[in-house]
Amino acid sequence: MPGASNGRQNEARDGAVVRLDHVAKTYRIGAVAVRAVRGVSLSIAPRRFTMLIGPSGSGKTTLLNLIGCIDAPTTGTVTIAGQNVAKLSDNALSDFRARRVGFIFQNFSLIPVLTAYENVEYPLLLTGVSAQKRRQATLEMLEAVGLKDQRGQRPNELSGGQKQRVAIARALVKRPDIVLADEPTANLDSETGASVIALMRRMQTESHTTFIFASHDPHLISHADDTFTIRDGEIVASGAAA
């Protein structure tokens, strides 16, 4: 996909694939205002393993939702792949998210009535890719995650690790600029979690995609290229691996 490649080259020159400027997010629960994110500014470099770390309720998932264009900030600016997402119409934003952002969730979020193949193919259907290109890309991605032989199985016929591999393939099949992962190893045993981390790192290297995680998993965090520590909705520390 030349367009995606050129976009990533431009982002690399600009130094950030994700930029948040003074972003705040306040939710209202009845008459109560909950300040989930408080004036966060950060830049995330392309082609990196970036971790958002912090205790439960610190604002990690809210930040992921803002970066993934699932939610909009109350104040501040979110720029993804050079695009100020606030300037997009609802339809344009949905299309932007569908093409440029992949998601991996701790509960896998696979469609239970679809096979592994159909789950991975689904994002390509949403973006209007031709049948021949869908088949080629889906089979290539299933082979890359080691599940080509399980392509006809439904989620209830797969192990937890296999489900997460399907979720990774689904996130990457459209060659997004960024992949967001919310506690992707939380429902896996240590051995399976380690194999999934290794797979994500390999896929990140091969696809030149930026991975952004929210996680408590020390093993996953140990693989970070960059970290942002969040407490009470604010970035309190950041750093890059040596």
C-alpha positions in Angstrom: 0.0 0.0 0.0 2.1 2.9 -1.3 -0.1 5.6 0.3 0.3 4.1 3.8 4.1 3.8 3.2 4.4 7.4 2.1 2.3 8.6 5.0 4.6 6.8 7.5 7.7 8.3 5.8 6.1 11.8 6.3 5.3 11.0 9.9 8.8 9.8 10.5 10.2 13.1 9.2 7.7 15.0 11.4 8.8 13.0 14.4 5.4 11.8 15.7 2.6 9.6 14.4 0.5 10.6 17.5 0.4 14.1 19.0 -1.8 15.2 21.9 -1.7 18.9 22.8 -3.2 20.0 26.2 -5.9 17.3 25.9 -8.5 16.9 28.7 -11.5 14.7 28.9 -14.3 15.1 31.4 -17.2 12.7 31.7 -20.5 13.6 33.3 -22.1 10.9 35.5 -25.4 12.5 36.5 -24.4 15.8 38.2 -20.9 14.7 38.8 -18.0 15.7 36.5 -15.2 13.1 36.3 -11.9 14.4 35.0 -10.4 11.3 33.4 -7.6 13.1 31.5 -6.2 16.4 32.6 -4.2 18.5 30.2 -2.1 15.8 28.6 0.5 16.7 26.0 2.6 13.9 24.4 4.2 12.8 21.2 4.5 9.2 20.1 7.2 8.3 17.6 6.4 6.0 14.6 7.4 2.3 14.5 7.8 2.0 18.2 6.4 -0.2 21.1 4.9 2.5 23.3 3.4 1.8 26.7 0.9 3.7 28.7 1.3 2.5 32.3 -0.3 3.4 35.6 -2.8 2.1 38.2 -6.4 1.2 37.4 -8.5 4.4 36.9 -5.4 6.5 36.0 -6.8 7.4 32.6 -4.9 4.9 30.4 -8.0 3.5 28.6 -9.4 7.0 28.1 -6.1 8.1 26.4 -6.3 5.0 24.1 -9.9 5.9 23.2 -8.9 9.4 22.4 -5.9 8.3 20.3 -8.1 5.7 18.5 -10.8 8.3 17.7 -13.4 6.4 19.7 -13.8 9.4 21.9 -13.3 13.1 21.5 -11.5 15.4 23.9 -13.3 18.0 26.0 -10.5 20.4 25.3 -7.2 20.2 23.4 -6.0 18.7 20.1 -5.5 15.1 18.9 -3.4 14.7 15.8 -3.1 11.2 14.3 -0.8 10.6 11.2 -0.7 14.3 10.6 -4.5 14.7 10.7 -6.2 16.9 13.3 -9.1 14.6 13.9 -11.4 17.3 15.2 -11.5 18.7 11.7 -13.1 15.6 10.3 -16.9 15.1 9.9 -18.4 12.1 11.6 -18.4 10.0 8.4 -14.8 11.1 7.5 -13.7 10.2 11.1 -15.2 6.8 10.9 -13.5 6.2 7.6 -10.2 7.5 9.0 -10.4 5.2 12.0 -11.4 2.2 9.9 -8.3 2.7 7.6 -5.6 4.1 9.8 -6.2 2.5 13.3 -6.2 -1.1 14.5 -7.5 -2.4 17.8 -6.6 -5.3 20.0 -8.6 -5.9 23.2 -8.0 -8.0 26.3 -11.3 -9.9 25.7 -10.4 -10.5 22.0 -13.7 -9.0 20.8 -14.0 -11.5 17.9 -17.4 -12.0 16.2 -18.5 -15.4 17.5 -20.5 -16.5 14.4 -17.6 -15.8 12.1 -14.6 -18.0 11.4 -11.1 -17.0 12.1 -10.7 -16.2 8.4 -13.9 -14.1 8.3 -13.0 -12.2 11.5 -9.6 -11.2 9.9 -11.3 -10.3 6.6 -14.0 -8.2 8.2 -12.0 -4.9 8.4 -11.2 -5.2 4.7 -14.9 -5.6 3.9 -15.7 -2.4 5.7 -13.1 -0.4 3.7 -14.2 -1.8 0.3 -11.2 -3.9 -0.6 -11.8 -6.2 -3.6 -12.5 -9.9 -3.0 -9.2 -11.1 -4.5 -7.2 -8.6 -2.5 -9.2 -9.5 0.6 -8.5 -13.2 0.2 -4.7 -12.6 -0.4 -4.3 -10.2 2.5 -6.3 -12.4 4.9 -4.5 -15.6 4.1 -1.1 -13.9 4.3 -2.0 -12.4 7.7 -3.3 -15.7 9.1 -0.1 -17.5 8.0 2.0 -14.7 9.6 0.3 -15.4 13.0 0.5 -19.1 12.6 -3.2 -19.8 12.1 -3.7 -20.6 8.5 -4.7 -24.1 9.3 -7.3 -22.9 11.8 -8.9 -20.4 9.4 -12.2 -22.3 9.3 -12.6 -22.4 13.1 -14.9 -20.2 15.1 -13.7 -18.4 18.2 -15.3 -21.0 20.6 -13.1 -23.6 18.9 -9.9 -21.7 19.6 -7.7 -21.3 22.7 -7.2 -17.9 24.3 -3.8 -17.5 22.6 -5.2 -18.4 19.3 -8.1 -15.9 19.7 -5.5 -13.2 20.5 -3.5 -14.1 17.4 -6.7 -13.8 15.3 -7.3 -10.3 16.9 -3.7 -9.3 16.1 -4.2 -10.5 12.5 -7.4 -8.6 12.3 -5.8 -5.4 13.6 -2.9 -5.6 11.1 -4.6 -6.8 8.0 -5.5 -3.3 6.8 -1.9 -2.1 7.4 -2.9 0.7 9.8 -0.6 3.5 11.0 -1.1 2.6 14.6 -2.4 -0.4 16.6 -3.9 0.2 20.0 -3.9 -2.6 22.5 -5.7 -2.4 25.9 -4.3 -5.0 28.3 -3.8 -7.5 25.4 -2.2 -10.2 27.6 -4.5 -9.9 30.7 -6.6 -13.0 29.9 -3.6 -15.2 28.9 -1.4 -17.4 31.0 2.3 -16.4 31.3 3.6 -18.7 28.6 0.9 -17.8 26.1 1.3 -14.1 26.9 5.0 -14.3 26.2 4.4 -15.9 22.8 1.8 -13.2 22.0 4.2 -10.4 23.0 6.9 -12.0 20.7 4.4 -12.2 17.9 3.3 -8.6 18.3 7.0 -7.4 18.3 7.7 -9.5 15.2 4.6 -8.1 13.4 5.5 -4.6 14.4 9.0 -5.0 13.0 7.7 -6.5 9.8 4.8 -4.1 9.2 6.5 -0.9 10.5 3.4 -0.2 12.5 3.3 1.8 15.7 2.0 -0.2 18.7 0.5 1.7 21.7 -0.4 -0.4 24.7 -2.2 0.2 28.0 -1.0 -2.5 30.3 -0.2 -3.6 33.9 1.8 -6.6 32.6 5.4 -6.3 33.7 6.6 -8.7 31.0 4.9 -6.6 28.3 6.2 -3.4 29.8 9.7 -4.7 29.8 9.5 -4.8 26.0 8.7 -1.1 25.7 10.6 1.3 23.5 8.9 4.3 25.2 6.8 4.6 28.3 4.4 7.2 29.6 3.3 6.8 33.2 -0.1 8.1 34.0 -1.6 9.0 37.4 -4.9 10.7 38.1 -5.2 11.6 34.4 -1.8 13.3 34.1 1.5 12.2 32.6 3.9 12.0 35.6 6.9 10.4 33.9 8.1 9.4 30.4 11.1 7.7 29.1 12.7 5.8 26.2 14.6 2.5 26.3 18.3 2.7 26.1 
